[in-house]
Amino acid sequence: MILAAILAFATNLMVLRGQETTRPAVVATGRIEAGRVIRATDLTVAEVDVDDSLFATLLAGGQSSALVGMVATRTIEAGHLLSVDDLRPAAAPSAQRAISIPIEIEHAVGGGLVTGDRIDLISVSESGSEYILTGAEVLEVPSNARGSLTGATGFFVVVAVDDQEALAVAAAIRSGHIEIARSTGSSPAATKP
């Protein structure tokens, strides 16, 4: 009989707690400035009692370790719950930038590039050709690039660059005469000193 009473008490407690539904959500441990990369020490998990529609806008506690390395899109004060719009992936690895190179598919290895490839960007002019970028990591290519029968309109390649490379790539794009060479696995290109 005592065991039955204990079980009944535990069941009632579970039912009552079920009415006070709390779920884990990610919280900022301190002030996070907009544009800063998230570190593990910036985040903690707290139990929150919010309705489903509000919880759907928050970052669930189980995601906290996957958020390290992302970037804050706005300044977040200490103790604030993080929402799905507060963080974005970094533009490129190693604190680099990402730049899109619009190019005709036949001048970009026939569209045979994939994410993770390395490329060289060559600027072509009447006075000659020069490497603008060498060994840059491909971050993205259009998913419809291969096997498209509709032509090459809208083809682009997104690559990781540093600040000075971004300027050189932008100038080369404006010149309108560029070529992309796939350099994955190749020795570095010989560039002018």
C-alpha positions as CSV (number, residue, x, y, z in Angstrom):
1,M,0.0,0.0,0.0
2,I,2.9,2.4,0.8
3,L,4.4,1.5,-2.6
4,A,1.1,2.3,-4.3
5,A,0.9,5.7,-2.6
6,I,4.4,6.5,-3.6
7,L,3.7,5.6,-7.2
8,A,0.5,7.6,-7.2
9,F,2.3,10.6,-5.8
10,A,5.1,10.3,-8.4
11,T,2.5,10.0,-11.2
12,N,0.6,13.1,-10.0
13,L,3.9,15.0,-9.8
14,M,4.8,14.0,-13.3
15,V,1.3,15.1,-14.6
16,L,1.6,18.4,-12.8
17,R,5.1,19.0,-14.1
18,G,3.9,18.1,-17.6
19,Q,1.6,21.1,-17.3
20,E,4.6,23.3,-16.7
21,T,6.5,22.4,-19.8
22,T,10.0,23.7,-19.9
23,R,12.4,23.2,-22.7
24,P,16.2,23.9,-23.1
25,A,17.1,27.1,-25.0
26,V,20.4,28.8,-25.8
27,V,21.2,31.9,-23.7
28,A,24.0,34.4,-24.0
29,T,26.4,34.3,-21.0
30,G,27.7,37.8,-21.7
31,R,27.3,40.7,-24.2
32,I,28.0,39.5,-27.8
33,E,28.8,42.3,-30.2
34,A,27.3,42.2,-33.7
35,G,29.8,40.6,-36.2
36,R,31.7,38.6,-33.5
37,V,32.4,34.9,-33.9
38,I,30.7,32.8,-31.2
39,R,32.9,31.0,-28.7
40,A,31.8,28.1,-26.5
41,T,32.0,30.4,-23.4
42,D,29.5,32.8,-25.0
43,L,26.6,30.3,-24.6
44,T,24.8,28.4,-22.0
45,V,21.5,26.5,-21.9
46,A,18.5,27.4,-19.7
47,E,15.1,25.8,-19.2
48,V,12.4,28.1,-20.5
49,D,8.6,27.9,-20.2
50,V,7.3,29.4,-23.4
51,D,4.6,28.5,-25.9
52,D,5.3,26.5,-29.0
53,S,5.2,29.4,-31.4
54,L,7.8,31.4,-29.4
55,F,10.0,28.3,-28.8
56,A,10.0,27.7,-32.6
57,T,11.9,31.1,-33.0
58,L,14.5,30.2,-30.4
59,L,17.7,28.2,-30.7
60,A,17.1,24.9,-28.8
61,G,19.6,23.9,-26.1
62,G,20.7,20.8,-28.0
63,Q,22.1,23.1,-30.8
64,S,24.5,25.0,-28.6
65,S,27.7,23.2,-29.5
66,A,26.9,23.5,-33.3
67,L,26.7,27.3,-32.9
68,V,30.3,27.8,-32.0
69,G,32.1,29.5,-34.9
70,M,28.9,31.2,-36.2
71,V,28.7,35.0,-36.3
72,A,26.3,37.3,-34.4
73,T,24.0,39.2,-36.7
74,R,23.2,41.8,-34.0
75,T,24.4,42.8,-30.6
76,I,23.0,40.3,-28.0
77,E,22.9,41.3,-24.3
78,A,23.9,38.9,-21.5
79,G,21.0,36.7,-20.4
80,H,19.0,37.1,-23.6
81,L,17.6,34.0,-25.4
82,L,19.1,33.5,-28.8
83,S,16.7,33.4,-31.8
84,V,17.2,31.7,-35.1
85,D,17.9,35.1,-36.7
86,D,20.7,36.1,-34.3
87,L,23.4,34.0,-35.9
88,R,24.7,33.2,-39.3
89,P,27.5,30.9,-40.6
90,A,30.8,32.7,-41.2
91,A,31.3,33.8,-44.8
92,A,34.3,31.6,-45.3
93,P,36.7,29.5,-43.3
94,S,39.7,31.0,-41.5
95,A,38.1,34.4,-41.2
96,Q,38.2,35.0,-44.9
97,R,35.6,36.6,-47.1
98,A,33.4,35.1,-49.7
99,I,33.0,36.6,-53.2
100,S,30.9,35.5,-56.1
101,I,32.5,35.4,-59.5
102,P,29.9,35.6,-62.3
103,I,31.3,33.9,-65.4
104,E,30.2,32.1,-68.5
105,I,30.2,28.4,-67.9
106,E,32.6,27.6,-70.7
107,H,35.2,29.9,-69.0
108,A,34.8,28.1,-65.7
109,V,36.0,24.5,-66.5
110,G,32.7,23.9,-68.3
111,G,30.9,24.1,-65.0
112,G,32.8,21.0,-63.7
113,L,33.6,22.7,-60.3
114,V,32.4,21.4,-57.0
115,T,32.5,22.8,-53.5
116,G,36.0,22.2,-52.0
117,D,37.8,22.5,-55.3
118,R,40.7,24.9,-55.6
119,I,40.8,27.4,-58.5
120,D,43.0,30.1,-60.0
121,L,41.4,33.2,-61.5
122,I,43.1,34.6,-64.5
123,S,42.6,38.1,-65.9
124,V,43.0,38.3,-69.7
125,S,43.7,41.5,-71.6
126,E,45.3,42.6,-74.8
127,S,48.6,43.1,-73.0
128,G,48.6,39.5,-71.6
129,S,47.2,37.4,-68.9
130,E,47.9,37.4,-65.1
131,Y,46.8,35.4,-62.1
132,I,44.5,37.4,-59.9
133,L,43.9,34.6,-57.5
134,T,45.6,31.2,-57.0
135,G,44.5,28.2,-55.0
136,A,41.3,29.8,-53.8
137,E,38.8,27.4,-52.1
138,V,35.4,27.0,-53.9
139,L,32.7,27.5,-51.4
140,E,29.7,27.1,-53.7
141,V,28.6,26.5,-57.3
142,P,25.1,26.5,-58.7
143,S,23.4,23.1,-58.2
144,N,22.1,23.2,-61.8
145,A,25.6,23.8,-63.3
146,R,26.2,20.3,-64.5
147,G,24.2,18.8,-67.3
148,S,22.1,21.9,-67.9
149,L,20.6,22.1,-71.3
150,T,19.3,25.6,-70.7
151,G,22.6,27.4,-71.3
152,A,25.0,29.2,-68.9
153,T,23.0,32.2,-67.8
154,G,23.4,33.0,-64.1
155,F,26.5,30.8,-63.6
156,F,28.8,31.8,-60.8
157,V,31.4,30.4,-58.4
158,V,31.7,31.5,-54.8
159,V,35.3,31.5,-53.4
160,A,37.1,32.3,-50.2
161,V,39.4,35.3,-50.4
162,D,41.3,37.7,-48.1
163,D,40.6,41.5,-48.2
164,Q,43.1,42.3,-50.9
165,E,42.2,39.4,-53.1
166,A,38.5,40.6,-52.9
167,L,39.5,43.9,-54.4
168,A,41.6,42.2,-57.1
169,V,38.8,39.8,-58.0
170,A,36.2,42.7,-58.1
171,A,38.5,44.6,-60.5
172,A,39.0,41.6,-62.7
173,I,35.2,40.9,-62.8
174,R,34.7,44.5,-64.0
175,S,37.2,44.1,-66.7
176,G,35.0,41.4,-68.1
177,H,37.8,39.1,-69.3
178,I,38.4,36.3,-66.8
179,E,39.0,32.6,-66.9
180,I,38.9,30.1,-64.1
181,A,41.3,27.2,-64.0
182,R,40.7,24.2,-61.6
183,S,43.8,23.8,-59.6
184,T,42.8,21.2,-57.1
185,G,45.8,19.1,-56.4
186,S,48.1,21.2,-58.6
187,S,51.3,22.8,-57.5
188,P,50.9,26.6,-56.8
189,A,50.9,28.8,-59.9
190,A,53.9,30.8,-60.7
191,T,52.9,34.5,-60.2
192,K,54.8,37.7,-60.8
193,P,56.7,39.0,-57.7
